[in-house]
């Protein structure tokens, strides 16, 4: 059963800022590519939400509520709610 993936407002703004930065400092084509790849990583969470690892800095303080996955160098931190 697929899970619903929701983005916070902050996550949406982060994606917009990444896109704008790449489009302004590199090329619009690269910005599209990076955004598409990050969105693909996020979309895969619908089928495999527990695939990510626990962020080390959160584990160090005993927090196991969040996970992380990557489209390097970009990190997606997320929470699975059942």
C-alpha positions in Angstrom: 0.0 0.0 0.0 1.6 3.3 -1.0 2.0 6.1 1.5 1.1 9.7 0.9 4.1 12.0 0.7 3.5 15.5 1.9 6.0 18.4 1.7 6.1 21.1 4.3 6.1 24.7 3.3 9.8 25.0 4.3 10.6 22.0 2.0 8.8 23.6 -0.9 10.7 26.8 -0.3 14.0 24.9 -0.1 13.3 23.3 -3.5 12.4 26.7 -5.0 15.6 28.2 -3.7 17.8 25.3 -5.0 16.1 25.7 -8.4 16.5 29.5 -8.5 20.2 29.3 -7.4 21.1 26.7 -10.0 19.2 28.5 -12.7 20.9 31.8 -11.9 24.4 30.5 -11.3 24.6 27.6 -13.7 21.9 26.8 -16.3 18.1 26.3 -16.3 18.6 22.8 -17.8 20.7 21.8 -14.8 18.2 23.3 -12.4 15.4 21.3 -14.0 17.5 18.1 -13.8 18.3 18.5 -10.1 14.7 19.3 -9.2 13.4 16.3 -11.2 15.9 14.0 -9.5 15.1 15.3 -6.0 11.3 15.0 -6.7 12.0 11.4 -7.9 13.7 10.6 -4.6 10.8 12.0 -2.7 8.3 10.1 -4.9 10.0 6.8 -4.1 9.3 7.3 -0.5 5.6 6.6 -1.2 6.5 2.9 -1.9 9.6 2.6 0.4 9.3 5.0 3.3 11.6 3.1 5.6 14.5 2.8 3.1 16.3 5.8 4.5 18.8 5.8 7.4 18.5 7.7 10.6 20.5 11.0 10.5 23.6 10.5 12.6 23.4 13.9 14.3 19.8 13.1 15.4 20.8 9.6 16.6 23.5 11.2 18.7 20.9 12.9 20.7 18.5 10.0 20.8 16.0 11.1 18.1 14.7 8.3 15.8 11.7 10.1 14.5 13.3 11.1 11.2 15.1 9.4 8.3 17.2 10.7 5.4 17.9 9.8 1.8 19.9 11.6 -0.8 20.3 12.9 -4.3 23.9 14.0 -3.5 24.8 16.5 -2.5 21.2 17.2 -1.5 19.7 15.5 1.6 16.1 14.8 2.1 15.1 14.5 5.7 11.6 13.0 6.3 9.3 11.5 8.9 7.1 8.4 8.4 3.7 8.8 10.1 1.5 5.7 10.2 
